[in-house]
């Protein structure tokens, strides 16, 4: 869970998630939305991947990133369980 919060703490990474919500994208495509180097963007994607928030798939010479929605479902269920435990008292 720590990797998840670390990944979400950066505004650039949150923006990447917002962009991937619409469609799968390559690093080159994502870079058009940011004023950071390709290396920095790749680092952000690596952090998101480590937190299991995105997955990647090679298509030819490009790697495309997509949103992993199952992790968001797990996190929401976790927070809902905490909320219900508190309200059950």
PDB file of N, CA, C and O in Angstrom, chain B, residues numbered from 101:
ATOM      1  N   UNK B 101       0.829  -1.193   0.000  1.00  0.00           N
ATOM      2  CA  UNK B 101       0.000   0.000   0.000  1.00  0.00           C
ATOM      3  C   UNK B 101       0.876   1.261   0.000  1.00  0.00           C
ATOM      4  O   UNK B 101       0.471   2.300  -0.520  1.00  0.00           O
ATOM      5  N   UNK B 102       2.095   1.162   0.594  1.00  0.00           N
ATOM      6  CA  UNK B 102       2.992   2.324   0.611  1.00  0.00           C
ATOM      7  C   UNK B 102       3.389   2.759  -0.792  1.00  0.00           C
ATOM      8  O   UNK B 102       3.458   3.952  -1.084  1.00  0.00           O
ATOM      9  N   UNK B 103       3.655   1.770  -1.670  1.00  0.00           N
ATOM     10  CA  UNK B 103       3.993   2.104  -3.057  1.00  0.00           C
ATOM     11  C   UNK B 103       2.854   2.857  -3.731  1.00  0.00           C
ATOM     12  O   UNK B 103       3.082   3.759  -4.537  1.00  0.00           O
ATOM     13  N   UNK B 104       1.646   2.480  -3.397  1.00  0.00           N
ATOM     14  CA  UNK B 104       0.475   3.131  -3.980  1.00  0.00           C
ATOM     15  C   UNK B 104       0.416   4.599  -3.579  1.00  0.00           C
ATOM     16  O   UNK B 104       0.239   5.470  -4.431  1.00  0.00           O
ATOM     17  N   UNK B 105       0.562   4.876  -2.293  1.00  0.00           N
ATOM     18  CA  UNK B 105       0.488   6.263  -1.828  1.00  0.00           C
ATOM     19  C   UNK B 105       1.665   7.090  -2.347  1.00  0.00           C
ATOM     20  O   UNK B 105       1.510   8.268  -2.670  1.00  0.00           O
ATOM     21  N   UNK B 106       2.834   6.470  -2.424  1.00  0.00           N
ATOM     22  CA  UNK B 106       3.991   7.171  -2.992  1.00  0.00           C
ATOM     23  C   UNK B 106       3.708   7.532  -4.447  1.00  0.00           C
ATOM     24  O   UNK B 106       3.992   8.648  -4.883  1.00  0.00           O
ATOM     25  N   UNK B 107       3.151   6.591  -5.189  1.00  0.00           N
ATOM     26  CA  UNK B 107       2.857   6.836  -6.606  1.00  0.00           C
ATOM     27  C   UNK B 107       1.832   7.951  -6.779  1.00  0.00           C
ATOM     28  O   UNK B 107       1.950   8.771  -7.689  1.00  0.00           O
ATOM     29  N   UNK B 108       0.842   7.981  -5.920  1.00  0.00           N
ATOM     30  CA  UNK B 108      -0.225   8.979  -6.045  1.00  0.00           C
ATOM     31  C   UNK B 108       0.157  10.344  -5.491  1.00  0.00           C
ATOM     32  O   UNK B 108      -0.567  11.319  -5.697  1.00  0.00           O
ATOM     33  N   UNK B 109       1.280  10.427  -4.791  1.00  0.00           N
ATOM     34  CA  UNK B 109       1.662  11.693  -4.156  1.00  0.00           C
ATOM     35  C   UNK B 109       2.175  12.735  -5.148  1.00  0.00           C
ATOM     36  O   UNK B 109       2.229  13.920  -4.821  1.00  0.00           O
ATOM     37  N   UNK B 110       2.546  12.316  -6.336  1.00  0.00           N
ATOM     38  CA  UNK B 110       3.113  13.241  -7.316  1.00  0.00           C
ATOM     39  C   UNK B 110       2.048  13.695  -8.316  1.00  0.00           C
ATOM     40  O   UNK B 110       1.355  12.858  -8.895  1.00  0.00           O
ATOM     41  N   UNK B 111       1.908  15.009  -8.528  1.00  0.00           N
ATOM     42  CA  UNK B 111       0.883  15.510  -9.459  1.00  0.00           C
ATOM     43  C   UNK B 111       1.083  15.049 -10.904  1.00  0.00           C
ATOM     44  O   UNK B 111       0.106  14.840 -11.624  1.00  0.00           O
ATOM     45  N   UNK B 112       2.334  14.887 -11.334  1.00  0.00           N
ATOM     46  CA  UNK B 112       2.570  14.384 -12.694  1.00  0.00           C
ATOM     47  C   UNK B 112       2.048  12.965 -12.856  1.00  0.00           C
ATOM     48  O   UNK B 112       1.466  12.621 -13.885  1.00  0.00           O
ATOM     49  N   UNK B 113       2.261  12.142 -11.833  1.00  0.00           N
ATOM     50  CA  UNK B 113       1.786  10.756 -11.913  1.00  0.00           C
ATOM     51  C   UNK B 113       0.262  10.707 -11.883  1.00  0.00           C
ATOM     52  O   UNK B 113      -0.345   9.879 -12.562  1.00  0.00           O
ATOM     53  N   UNK B 114      -0.353  11.581 -11.108  1.00  0.00           N
ATOM     54  CA  UNK B 114      -1.823  11.632 -11.114  1.00  0.00           C
ATOM     55  C   UNK B 114      -2.337  12.066 -12.482  1.00  0.00           C
ATOM     56  O   UNK B 114      -3.363  11.570 -12.946  1.00  0.00           O
ATOM     57  N   UNK B 115      -1.629  12.987 -13.127  1.00  0.00           N
ATOM     58  CA  UNK B 115      -2.033  13.420 -14.464  1.00  0.00           C
ATOM     59  C   UNK B 115      -1.863  12.282 -15.478  1.00  0.00           C
ATOM     60  O   UNK B 115      -2.686  12.126 -16.381  1.00  0.00           O
ATOM     61  N   UNK B 116      -0.811  11.500 -15.330  1.00  0.00           N
ATOM     62  CA  UNK B 116      -0.621  10.338 -16.208  1.00  0.00           C
ATOM     63  C   UNK B 116      -1.815   9.398 -16.082  1.00  0.00           C
ATOM     64  O   UNK B 116      -2.333   8.908 -17.085  1.00  0.00           O
ATOM     65  N   UNK B 117      -2.250   9.149 -14.853  1.00  0.00           N
ATOM     66  CA  UNK B 117      -3.402   8.271 -14.642  1.00  0.00           C
ATOM     67  C   UNK B 117      -4.654   8.842 -15.295  1.00  0.00           C
ATOM     68  O   UNK B 117      -5.440   8.107 -15.893  1.00  0.00           O
ATOM     69  N   UNK B 118      -4.835  10.153 -15.178  1.00  0.00           N
ATOM     70  CA  UNK B 118      -5.987  10.803 -15.824  1.00  0.00           C
ATOM     71  C   UNK B 118      -5.943  10.604 -17.334  1.00  0.00           C
ATOM     72  O   UNK B 118      -6.969  10.326 -17.954  1.00  0.00           O
ATOM     73  N   UNK B 119      -4.773  10.743 -17.921  1.00  0.00           N
ATOM     74  CA  UNK B 119      -4.632  10.565 -19.369  1.00  0.00           C
ATOM     75  C   UNK B 119      -4.875   9.116 -19.780  1.00  0.00           C
ATOM     76  O   UNK B 119      -5.521   8.855 -20.795  1.00  0.00           O
ATOM     77  N   UNK B 120      -4.361   8.183 -18.998  1.00  0.00           N
ATOM     78  CA  UNK B 120      -4.533   6.769 -19.331  1.00  0.00           C
ATOM     79  C   UNK B 120      -5.967   6.305 -19.117  1.00  0.00           C
ATOM     80  O   UNK B 120      -6.364   5.248 -19.607  1.00  0.00           O
ATOM     81  N   UNK B 121      -6.732   7.091 -18.392  1.00  0.00           N
ATOM     82  CA  UNK B 121      -8.150   6.776 -18.203  1.00  0.00           C
ATOM     83  C   UNK B 121      -8.882   6.807 -19.544  1.00  0.00           C
ATOM     84  O   UNK B 121      -9.860   6.086 -19.740  1.00  0.00           O
ATOM     85  N   UNK B 122      -8.405   7.642 -20.462  1.00  0.00           N
ATOM     86  CA  UNK B 122      -9.078   7.798 -21.751  1.00  0.00           C
ATOM     87  C   UNK B 122      -8.651   6.745 -22.770  1.00  0.00           C
ATOM     88  O   UNK B 122      -9.474   6.269 -23.553  1.00  0.00           O
ATOM     89  N   UNK B 123      -7.350   6.375 -22.764  1.00  0.00           N
ATOM     90  CA  UNK B 123      -6.858   5.369 -23.711  1.00  0.00           C
ATOM     91  C   UNK B 123      -5.444   4.955 -23.337  1.00  0.00           C
ATOM     92  O   UNK B 123      -4.767   5.650 -22.580  1.00  0.00           O
ATOM     93  N   UNK B 124      -5.000   3.823 -23.870  1.00  0.00           N
ATOM     94  CA  UNK B 124      -3.619   3.374 -23.695  1.00  0.00           C
ATOM     95  C   UNK B 124      -2.709   4.306 -24.485  1.00  0.00           C
ATOM     96  O   UNK B 124      -3.068   4.762 -25.571  1.00  0.00           O
ATOM     97  N   UNK B 125      -1.522   4.589 -23.933  1.00  0.00           N
ATOM     98  CA  UNK B 125      -0.602   5.517 -24.589  1.00  0.00           C
ATOM     99  C   UNK B 125       0.839   5.054 -24.459  1.00  0.00           C
ATOM    100  O   UNK B 125       1.209   4.370 -23.505  1.00  0.00           O
ATOM    101  N   UNK B 126       1.642   5.443 -25.438  1.00  0.00           N
ATOM    102  CA  UNK B 126       3.087   5.203 -25.387  1.00  0.00           C
ATOM    103  C   UNK B 126       3.747   6.358 -24.636  1.00  0.00           C
ATOM    104  O   UNK B 126       3.121   7.390 -24.395  1.00  0.00           O
ATOM    105  N   UNK B 127       5.011   6.178 -24.268  1.00  0.00           N
ATOM    106  CA  UNK B 127       5.755   7.246 -23.596  1.00  0.00           C
ATOM    107  C   UNK B 127       5.813   8.477 -24.494  1.00  0.00           C
ATOM    108  O   UNK B 127       5.633   9.605 -24.035  1.00  0.00           O
ATOM    109  N   UNK B 128       6.065   8.245 -25.763  1.00  0.00           N
ATOM    110  CA  UNK B 128       6.160   9.361 -26.710  1.00  0.00           C
ATOM    111  C   UNK B 128       4.846  10.143 -26.769  1.00  0.00           C
ATOM    112  O   UNK B 128       4.853  11.373 -26.817  1.00  0.00           O
ATOM    113  N   UNK B 129       3.736   9.436 -26.765  1.00  0.00           N
ATOM    114  CA  UNK B 129       2.425  10.084 -26.785  1.00  0.00           C
ATOM    115  C   UNK B 129       2.162  10.834 -25.480  1.00  0.00           C
ATOM    116  O   UNK B 129       1.659  11.957 -25.496  1.00  0.00           O
ATOM    117  N   UNK B 130       2.500  10.214 -24.359  1.00  0.00           N
ATOM    118  CA  UNK B 130       2.313  10.865 -23.058  1.00  0.00           C
ATOM    119  C   UNK B 130       3.177  12.113 -22.935  1.00  0.00           C
ATOM    120  O   UNK B 130       2.773  13.101 -22.322  1.00  0.00           O
ATOM    121  N   UNK B 131       4.362  12.060 -23.520  1.00  0.00           N
ATOM    122  CA  UNK B 131       5.306  13.168 -23.381  1.00  0.00           C
ATOM    123  C   UNK B 131       4.762  14.464 -23.970  1.00  0.00           C
ATOM    124  O   UNK B 131       5.190  15.544 -23.562  1.00  0.00           O
ATOM    125  N   UNK B 132       3.840  14.389 -24.909  1.00  0.00           N
ATOM    126  CA  UNK B 132       3.282  15.609 -25.504  1.00  0.00           C
ATOM    127  C   UNK B 132       2.480  16.422 -24.490  1.00  0.00           C
ATOM    128  O   UNK B 132       2.209  17.601 -24.718  1.00  0.00           O
ATOM    129  N   UNK B 133       2.100  15.802 -23.375  1.00  0.00           N
ATOM    130  CA  UNK B 133       1.315  16.481 -22.342  1.00  0.00           C
ATOM    131  C   UNK B 133       2.174  17.047 -21.211  1.00  0.00           C
ATOM    132  O   UNK B 133       1.656  17.735 -20.331  1.00  0.00           O
ATOM    133  N   UNK B 134       3.475  16.769 -21.223  1.00  0.00           N
ATOM    134  CA  UNK B 134       4.345  17.148 -20.111  1.00  0.00           C
ATOM    135  C   UNK B 134       5.566  17.918 -20.605  1.00  0.00           C
ATOM    136  O   UNK B 134       5.998  17.762 -21.747  1.00  0.00           O
ATOM    137  N   UNK B 135       6.103  18.736 -19.738  1.00  0.00           N
ATOM    138  CA  UNK B 135       7.345  19.451 -20.059  1.00  0.00           C
ATOM    139  C   UNK B 135       8.499  18.852 -19.248  1.00  0.00           C
ATOM    140  O   UNK B 135       9.278  19.574 -18.626  1.00  0.00           O
ATOM    141  N   UNK B 136       8.588  17.527 -19.268  1.00  0.00           N
ATOM    142  CA  UNK B 136       9.674  16.808 -18.594  1.00  0.00           C
ATOM    143  C   UNK B 136      10.395  15.960 -19.639  1.00  0.00           C
ATOM    144  O   UNK B 136       9.874  15.719 -20.728  1.00  0.00           O
ATOM    145  N   UNK B 137      11.586  15.519 -19.295  1.00  0.00           N
ATOM    146  CA  UNK B 137      12.347  14.674 -20.217  1.00  0.00           C
ATOM    147  C   UNK B 137      11.690  13.298 -20.332  1.00  0.00           C
ATOM    148  O   UNK B 137      10.877  12.906 -19.495  1.00  0.00           O
ATOM    149  N   UNK B 138      12.058  12.589 -21.372  1.00  0.00           N
ATOM    150  CA  UNK B 138      11.541  11.229 -21.544  1.00  0.00           C
ATOM    151  C   UNK B 138      12.003  10.343 -20.389  1.00  0.00           C
ATOM    152  O   UNK B 138      11.275   9.448 -19.958  1.00  0.00           O
ATOM    153  N   UNK B 139      13.214  10.595 -19.890  1.00  0.00           N
ATOM    154  CA  UNK B 139      13.737   9.819 -18.760  1.00  0.00           C
ATOM    155  C   UNK B 139      12.892  10.046 -17.510  1.00  0.00           C
ATOM    156  O   UNK B 139      12.581   9.102 -16.783  1.00  0.00           O
ATOM    157  N   UNK B 140      12.522  11.306 -17.265  1.00  0.00           N
ATOM    158  CA  UNK B 140      11.693  11.620 -16.093  1.00  0.00           C
ATOM    159  C   UNK B 140      10.318  10.973 -16.224  1.00  0.00           C
ATOM    160  O   UNK B 140       9.787  10.423 -15.259  1.00  0.00           O
ATOM    161  N   UNK B 141       9.753  11.040 -17.407  1.00  0.00           N
ATOM    162  CA  UNK B 141       8.443  10.434 -17.636  1.00  0.00           C
ATOM    163  C   UNK B 141       8.519   8.914 -17.467  1.00  0.00           C
ATOM    164  O   UNK B 141       7.622   8.301 -16.889  1.00  0.00           O
ATOM    165  N   UNK B 142       9.584   8.321 -17.972  1.00  0.00           N
ATOM    166  CA  UNK B 142       9.779   6.877 -17.801  1.00  0.00           C
ATOM    167  C   UNK B 142       9.903   6.517 -16.330  1.00  0.00           C
ATOM    168  O   UNK B 142       9.408   5.474 -15.902  1.00  0.00           O
ATOM    169  N   UNK B 143      10.562   7.372 -15.550  1.00  0.00           N
ATOM    170  CA  UNK B 143      10.665   7.142 -14.103  1.00  0.00           C
ATOM    171  C   UNK B 143       9.278   7.171 -13.457  1.00  0.00           C
ATOM    172  O   UNK B 143       8.950   6.297 -12.655  1.00  0.00           O
ATOM    173  N   UNK B 144       8.468   8.171 -13.804  1.00  0.00           N
ATOM    174  CA  UNK B 144       7.106   8.255 -13.261  1.00  0.00           C
ATOM    175  C   UNK B 144       6.308   6.997 -13.609  1.00  0.00           C
ATOM    176  O   UNK B 144       5.590   6.457 -12.768  1.00  0.00           O
ATOM    177  N   UNK B 145       6.439   6.540 -14.846  1.00  0.00           N
ATOM    178  CA  UNK B 145       5.727   5.329 -15.261  1.00  0.00           C
ATOM    179  C   UNK B 145       6.233   4.107 -14.508  1.00  0.00           C
ATOM    180  O   UNK B 145       5.456   3.206 -14.193  1.00  0.00           O
ATOM    181  N   UNK B 146       7.518   4.070 -14.220  1.00  0.00           N
ATOM    182  CA  UNK B 146       8.089   2.967 -13.451  1.00  0.00           C
ATOM    183  C   UNK B 146       7.516   2.930 -12.033  1.00  0.00           C
ATOM    184  O   UNK B 146       7.203   1.859 -11.515  1.00  0.00           O
ATOM    185  N   UNK B 147       7.381   4.095 -11.414  1.00  0.00           N
ATOM    186  CA  UNK B 147       6.798   4.174 -10.063  1.00  0.00           C
ATOM    187  C   UNK B 147       5.344   3.713 -10.102  1.00  0.00           C
ATOM    188  O   UNK B 147       4.903   2.969  -9.226  1.00  0.00           O
ATOM    189  N   UNK B 148       4.602   4.151 -11.110  1.00  0.00           N
ATOM    190  CA  UNK B 148       3.199   3.736 -11.245  1.00  0.00           C
ATOM    191  C   UNK B 148       3.092   2.235 -11.493  1.00  0.00           C
ATOM    192  O   UNK B 148       2.180   1.578 -10.990  1.00  0.00           O
ATOM    193  N   UNK B 149       4.016   1.707 -12.261  1.00  0.00           N
ATOM    194  CA  UNK B 149       4.012   0.270 -12.542  1.00  0.00           C
ATOM    195  C   UNK B 149       4.356  -0.522 -11.281  1.00  0.00           C
ATOM    196  O   UNK B 149       3.753  -1.563 -11.019  1.00  0.00           O
ATOM    197  N   UNK B 150       5.314  -0.037 -10.505  1.00  0.00           N
ATOM    198  CA  UNK B 150       5.694  -0.706  -9.254  1.00  0.00           C
ATOM    199  C   UNK B 150       4.518  -0.749  -8.282  1.00  0.00           C
ATOM    200  O   UNK B 150       4.365  -1.704  -7.520  1.00  0.00           O
ATOM    201  N   UNK B 151       3.692   0.289  -8.314  1.00  0.00           N
ATOM    202  CA  UNK B 151       2.497   0.335  -7.465  1.00  0.00           C
ATOM    203  C   UNK B 151       1.341  -0.440  -8.091  1.00  0.00           C
ATOM    204  O   UNK B 151       0.253  -0.504  -7.519  1.00  0.00           O
ATOM    205  N   UNK B 152       1.569  -1.019  -9.244  1.00  0.00           N
ATOM    206  CA  UNK B 152       0.578  -1.814  -9.974  1.00  0.00           C
ATOM    207  C   UNK B 152      -0.614  -0.975 -10.453  1.00  0.00           C
ATOM    208  O   UNK B 152      -1.707  -1.498 -10.670  1.00  0.00           O
ATOM    209  N   UNK B 153      -0.388   0.322 -10.611  1.00  0.00           N
ATOM    210  CA  UNK B 153      -1.450   1.206 -11.093  1.00  0.00           C
ATOM    211  C   UNK B 153      -1.535   1.215 -12.614  1.00  0.00           C
ATOM    212  O   UNK B 153      -2.584   1.517 -13.182  1.00  0.00           O
ATOM    213  N   UNK B 154      -0.431   0.883 -13.267  1.00  0.00           N
ATOM    214  CA  UNK B 154      -0.426   0.783 -14.727  1.00  0.00           C
ATOM    215  C   UNK B 154       0.254  -0.522 -15.133  1.00  0.00           C
ATOM    216  O   UNK B 154       1.052  -1.093 -14.389  1.00  0.00           O
ATOM    217  N   UNK B 155      -0.085  -0.964 -16.320  1.00  0.00           N
ATOM    218  CA  UNK B 155       0.605  -2.110 -16.910  1.00  0.00           C
ATOM    219  C   UNK B 155       1.131  -1.680 -18.267  1.00  0.00           C
ATOM    220  O   UNK B 155       0.680  -0.685 -18.833  1.00  0.00           O
ATOM    221  N   UNK B 156       2.083  -2.434 -18.780  1.00  0.00           N
ATOM    222  CA  UNK B 156       2.646  -2.076 -20.079  1.00  0.00           C
ATOM    223  C   UNK B 156       2.630  -3.272 -21.013  1.00  0.00           C
ATOM    224  O   UNK B 156       2.651  -4.426 -20.584  1.00  0.00           O
ATOM    225  N   UNK B 157       2.593  -2.962 -22.301  1.00  0.00           N
ATOM    226  CA  UNK B 157       2.596  -4.000 -23.329  1.00  0.00           C
ATOM    227  C   UNK B 157       3.370  -3.482 -24.532  1.00  0.00           C
ATOM    228  O   UNK B 157       3.108  -2.392 -25.042  1.00  0.00           O
ATOM    229  N   UNK B 158       4.322  -4.285 -24.971  1.00  0.00           N
ATOM    230  CA  UNK B 158       5.118  -3.906 -26.143  1.00  0.00           C
ATOM    231  C   UNK B 158       4.331  -4.236 -27.402  1.00  0.00           C
ATOM    232  O   UNK B 158       3.829  -5.346 -27.580  1.00  0.00           O
ATOM    233  N   UNK B 159       4.241  -3.225 -28.276  1.00  0.00           N
ATOM    234  CA  UNK B 159       3.623  -3.407 -29.593  1.00  0.00           C
ATOM    235  C   UNK B 159       4.620  -2.874 -30.614  1.00  0.00           C
ATOM    236  O   UNK B 159       4.751  -1.664 -30.800  1.00  0.00           O
ATOM    237  N   UNK B 160       5.317  -3.790 -31.270  1.00  0.00           N
ATOM    238  CA  UNK B 160       6.370  -3.385 -32.195  1.00  0.00           C
ATOM    239  C   UNK B 160       7.517  -2.759 -31.433  1.00  0.00           C
ATOM    240  O   UNK B 160       8.049  -3.357 -30.497  1.00  0.00           O
ATOM    241  N   UNK B 161       7.901  -1.557 -31.829  1.00  0.00           N
ATOM    242  CA  UNK B 161       9.014  -0.887 -31.150  1.00  0.00           C
ATOM    243  C   UNK B 161       8.555   0.041 -30.031  1.00  0.00           C
ATOM    244  O   UNK B 161       9.382   0.701 -29.402  1.00  0.00           O
ATOM    245  N   UNK B 162       7.251   0.100 -29.774  1.00  0.00           N
ATOM    246  CA  UNK B 162       6.721   0.984 -28.739  1.00  0.00           C
ATOM    247  C   UNK B 162       6.155   0.181 -27.575  1.00  0.00           C
ATOM    248  O   UNK B 162       5.681  -0.942 -27.744  1.00  0.00           O
ATOM    249  N   UNK B 163       6.214   0.782 -26.394  1.00  0.00           N
ATOM    250  CA  UNK B 163       5.592   0.211 -25.206  1.00  0.00           C
ATOM    251  C   UNK B 163       4.390   1.078 -24.878  1.00  0.00           C
ATOM    252  O   UNK B 163       4.508   2.294 -24.732  1.00  0.00           O
ATOM    253  N   UNK B 164       3.230   0.442 -24.763  1.00  0.00           N
ATOM    254  CA  UNK B 164       2.007   1.162 -24.442  1.00  0.00           C
ATOM    255  C   UNK B 164       1.623   0.888 -22.994  1.00  0.00           C
ATOM    256  O   UNK B 164       1.718  -0.240 -22.511  1.00  0.00           O
ATOM    257  N   UNK B 165       1.191   1.937 -22.319  1.00  0.00           N
ATOM    258  CA  UNK B 165       0.799   1.848 -20.917  1.00  0.00           C
ATOM    259  C   UNK B 165      -0.711   1.948 -20.811  1.00  0.00           C
ATOM    260  O   UNK B 165      -1.355   2.692 -21.551  1.00  0.00           O
ATOM    261  N   UNK B 166      -1.269   1.182 -19.872  1.00  0.00           N
ATOM    262  CA  UNK B 166      -2.707   1.217 -19.642  1.00  0.00           C
ATOM    263  C   UNK B 166      -2.982   1.245 -18.141  1.00  0.00           C
ATOM    264  O   UNK B 166      -2.160   0.821 -17.329  1.00  0.00           O
ATOM    265  N   UNK B 167      -4.142   1.746 -17.804  1.00  0.00           N
ATOM    266  CA  UNK B 167      -4.571   1.865 -16.417  1.00  0.00           C
ATOM    267  C   UNK B 167      -4.988   0.497 -15.892  1.00  0.00           C
ATOM    268  O   UNK B 167      -5.700  -0.241 -16.572  1.00  0.00           O
ATOM    269  N   UNK B 168      -4.551   0.163 -14.698  1.00  0.00           N
ATOM    270  CA  UNK B 168      -4.937  -1.089 -14.052  1.00  0.00           C
ATOM    271  C   UNK B 168      -6.056  -0.778 -13.058  1.00  0.00           C
ATOM    272  O   UNK B 168      -5.790  -0.431 -11.907  1.00  0.00           O
ATOM    273  N   UNK B 169      -7.283  -0.899 -13.496  1.00  0.00           N
ATOM    274  CA  UNK B 169      -8.425  -0.492 -12.667  1.00  0.00           C
ATOM    275  C   UNK B 169      -8.671  -1.425 -11.489  1.00  0.00           C
ATOM    276  O   UNK B 169      -9.305  -1.016 -10.516  1.00  0.00           O
ATOM    277  N   UNK B 170      -8.195  -2.654 -11.543  1.00  0.00           N
ATOM    278  CA  UNK B 170      -8.447  -3.582 -10.437  1.00  0.00           C
ATOM    279  C   UNK B 170      -7.804  -3.098  -9.139  1.00  0.00           C
ATOM    280  O   UNK B 170      -8.340  -3.345  -8.059  1.00  0.00           O
ATOM    281  N   UNK B 171      -6.674  -2.418  -9.230  1.00  0.00           N
ATOM    282  CA  UNK B 171      -6.023  -1.887  -8.025  1.00  0.00           C
ATOM    283  C   UNK B 171      -6.893  -0.813  -7.387  1.00  0.00           C
ATOM    284  O   UNK B 171      -7.007  -0.750  -6.163  1.00  0.00           O
ATOM    285  N   UNK B 172      -7.505   0.025  -8.208  1.00  0.00           N
ATOM    286  CA  UNK B 172      -8.383   1.062  -7.672  1.00  0.00           C
ATOM    287  C   UNK B 172      -9.585   0.445  -6.965  1.00  0.00           C
ATOM    288  O   UNK B 172     -10.034   0.958  -5.941  1.00  0.00           O
ATOM    289  N   UNK B 173     -10.102  -0.646  -7.505  1.00  0.00           N
ATOM    290  CA  UNK B 173     -11.211  -1.343  -6.858  1.00  0.00           C
ATOM    291  C   UNK B 173     -10.782  -1.885  -5.500  1.00  0.00           C
ATOM    292  O   UNK B 173     -11.522  -1.773  -4.522  1.00  0.00           O
ATOM    293  N   UNK B 174      -9.590  -2.470  -5.436  1.00  0.00           N
ATOM    294  CA  UNK B 174      -9.081  -3.005  -4.175  1.00  0.00           C
ATOM    295  C   UNK B 174      -8.921  -1.903  -3.133  1.00  0.00           C
ATOM    296  O   UNK B 174      -9.285  -2.092  -1.972  1.00  0.00           O
ATOM    297  N   UNK B 175      -8.385  -0.766  -3.534  1.00  0.00           N
ATOM    298  CA  UNK B 175      -8.176   0.351  -2.607  1.00  0.00           C
ATOM    299  C   UNK B 175      -9.516   0.889  -2.117  1.00  0.00           C
ATOM    300  O   UNK B 175      -9.683   1.168  -0.929  1.00  0.00           O
ATOM    301  N   UNK B 176     -10.459   1.033  -3.027  1.00  0.00           N
ATOM    302  CA  UNK B 176     -11.785   1.521  -2.631  1.00  0.00           C
ATOM    303  C   UNK B 176     -12.436   0.552  -1.641  1.00  0.00           C
ATOM    304  O   UNK B 176     -13.039   0.982  -0.657  1.00  0.00           O
ATOM    305  N   UNK B 177     -12.318  -0.733  -1.895  1.00  0.00           N
ATOM    306  CA  UNK B 177     -12.871  -1.725  -0.972  1.00  0.00           C
ATOM    307  C   UNK B 177     -12.199  -1.648   0.389  1.00  0.00           C
ATOM    308  O   UNK B 177     -12.857  -1.793   1.420  1.00  0.00           O
ATOM    309  N   UNK B 178     -10.891  -1.419   0.396  1.00  0.00           N
ATOM    310  CA  UNK B 178     -10.160  -1.289   1.653  1.00  0.00           C
ATOM    311  C   UNK B 178     -10.689  -0.101   2.460  1.00  0.00           C
ATOM    312  O   UNK B 178     -10.984  -0.232   3.648  1.00  0.00           O
ATOM    313  N   UNK B 179     -10.807   1.063   1.804  1.00  0.00           N
ATOM    314  CA  UNK B 179     -11.291   2.245   2.513  1.00  0.00           C
ATOM    315  C   UNK B 179     -12.746   2.104   2.936  1.00  0.00           C
ATOM    316  O   UNK B 179     -13.130   2.578   4.006  1.00  0.00           O
ATOM    317  N   UNK B 180     -13.548   1.464   2.119  1.00  0.00           N
ATOM    318  CA  UNK B 180     -14.939   1.229   2.508  1.00  0.00           C
ATOM    319  C   UNK B 180     -15.018   0.322   3.726  1.00  0.00           C
ATOM    320  O   UNK B 180     -15.867   0.523   4.594  1.00  0.00           O
ATOM    321  N   UNK B 181     -14.141  -0.679   3.798  1.00  0.00           N
ATOM    322  CA  UNK B 181     -14.148  -1.566   4.960  1.00  0.00           C
ATOM    323  C   UNK B 181     -13.757  -0.803   6.223  1.00  0.00           C
ATOM    324  O   UNK B 181     -14.314  -1.058   7.291  1.00  0.00           O
ATOM    325  N   UNK B 182     -12.814   0.122   6.118  1.00  0.00           N
ATOM    326  CA  UNK B 182     -12.449   0.950   7.271  1.00  0.00           C
ATOM    327  C   UNK B 182     -13.608   1.842   7.683  1.00  0.00           C
ATOM    328  O   UNK B 182     -13.880   2.015   8.871  1.00  0.00           O
ATOM    329  N   UNK B 183     -14.275   2.394   6.714  1.00  0.00           N
ATOM    330  CA  UNK B 183     -15.417   3.272   6.976  1.00  0.00           C
ATOM    331  C   UNK B 183     -16.531   2.495   7.673  1.00  0.00           C
ATOM    332  O   UNK B 183     -17.120   2.977   8.640  1.00  0.00           O
ATOM    333  N   UNK B 184     -16.814   1.295   7.179  1.00  0.00           N
ATOM    334  CA  UNK B 184     -17.881   0.490   7.774  1.00  0.00           C
ATOM    335  C   UNK B 184     -17.516   0.032   9.179  1.00  0.00           C
ATOM    336  O   UNK B 184     -18.383  -0.027  10.051  1.00  0.00           O
ATOM    337  N   UNK B 185     -16.252  -0.292   9.413  1.00  0.00           N
ATOM    338  CA  UNK B 185     -15.827  -0.688  10.757  1.00  0.00           C
ATOM    339  C   UNK B 185     -16.043   0.451  11.738  1.00  0.00           C
ATOM    340  O   UNK B 185     -16.488   0.235  12.865  1.00  0.00           O
ATOM    341  N   UNK B 186     -15.727   1.660  11.309  1.00  0.00           N
ATOM    342  CA  UNK B 186     -15.883   2.815  12.186  1.00  0.00           C
ATOM    343  C   UNK B 186     -17.361   3.095  12.461  1.00  0.00           C
ATOM    344  O   UNK B 186     -17.721   3.430  13.589  1.00  0.00           O
ATOM    345  N   UNK B 187     -18.193   2.966  11.479  1.00  0.00           N
ATOM    346  CA  UNK B 187     -19.621   3.242  11.641  1.00  0.00           C
ATOM    347  C   UNK B 187     -20.372   2.117  12.326  1.00  0.00           C
ATOM    348  O   UNK B 187     -21.496   2.321  12.786  1.00  0.00           O
ATOM    349  N   UNK B 188     -19.782   0.940  12.404  1.00  0.00           N
ATOM    350  CA  UNK B 188     -20.428  -0.185  13.073  1.00  0.00           C
ATOM    351  C   UNK B 188     -20.309  -0.081  14.592  1.00  0.00           C
ATOM    352  O   UNK B 188     -21.003  -0.787  15.323  1.00  0.00           O
ATOM    353  N   UNK B 189     -19.441   0.790  15.056  1.00  0.00           N
ATOM    354  CA  UNK B 189     -19.230   0.913  16.513  1.00  0.00           C
ATOM    355  C   UNK B 189     -20.331   1.704  17.159  1.00  0.00           C
ATOM    356  O   UNK B 189     -20.315   1.906  18.373  1.00  0.00           O
TER     357      UNK B 189
END
